[in-house]
Amino acid sequence: MKKLKFILSGGGTGGHIYPAVAIANELKSRFPDAEFLFVGAKDKMEMQKVPQAGYKIEGLWIAGLQRKLTLQNAMFPFKLMDSLLKSRKIIKQFKPNVVVGTGGFASGPLLQMANMLNIPTVIQEQNSYPGITNKILSKKANKICVAYENLERFFPKQKMILTGNPVRQDLIDIESKREEAIQYFNLDANKKTLLVLGGSLGARRVNQLIEKELDNFLSQDVQVIWQCGKLYFEDYKKYNANNVQVLAFIDRMDLVYAAADIMISRAGASSVSELCIVGKPVIFIPSPNVAEDHQTKNAKSIVDKKGALMLKESELDSQFSLVFEALLKDQGKQDLLSKNIKHLALPHATKQIVDEIIKLIQ
């Protein structure tokens, strides 16, 4: 069999980059001599993150349309044409067997061009509500790997496969790591631990809430690991104390999940997929500032199956402390949420997605 070649594209946020890297790693473990190329958007975080993961990346001059009339928007047709031509050149030179898109600006022109050149394409859609790029690309794509049910209204049914989202493999068995985790974070094993996740950059409204509720948590004998994000660390590091740890980001996600008893989290697609595998009680606070309000839809898909609680930002002041206290005091409710969210986990997503990619080559 001749040497296989894969182009992967995904970026803009960690939620698009991480799945693309996970798929590449799985392909590489099966085809050690395959060649890989990533395509991203020139000024986005994938240009750093992908080389850190050990892969080559080419950048396109592309950005999303802003919601209002701006110079950026006036440039959009030029950027799009430029990106389509560059994508064509990349594909012609590299000659991939398959092109995989995980969302983000760059995957649009790249997959569009691959479709025009009759190269098989696979889309991996992380959200319960797809973005516009993937809706357009799905008409020509060969396969669409999805993480949620009931997406027939967006995508052609016969091309969809329910695989779930790629997640870190070190999260699959965290029960066994609890003791190590308690030592690593220097926690009191007899207290409940609250883990607050604001995403890599942070979430302002979540941080404001935690600041306001800190005394409340401590008075209920709860210890807090508060990942506030690197944009906010300087504002909140002053709260580091005996039972509160304020962190810009967390290196050992497997251990922090093992230590946590209750979690507060945003509802980005990859976080939601991870939290299903971790299987602990969660209160989701979706970000309202994302396209199509997809975080609320992601969270609701779990809440509807009684696997988590959700509070909108607008409800935090009136309801948060009541909801949190009720959950903290009700071990039965905590256990039920854990059990139900675990049922929604799809831990073998990466392997399944790669199986589908291989079928296309054969």
Disulfide bonds with the S-S distance in Angstrom:
none
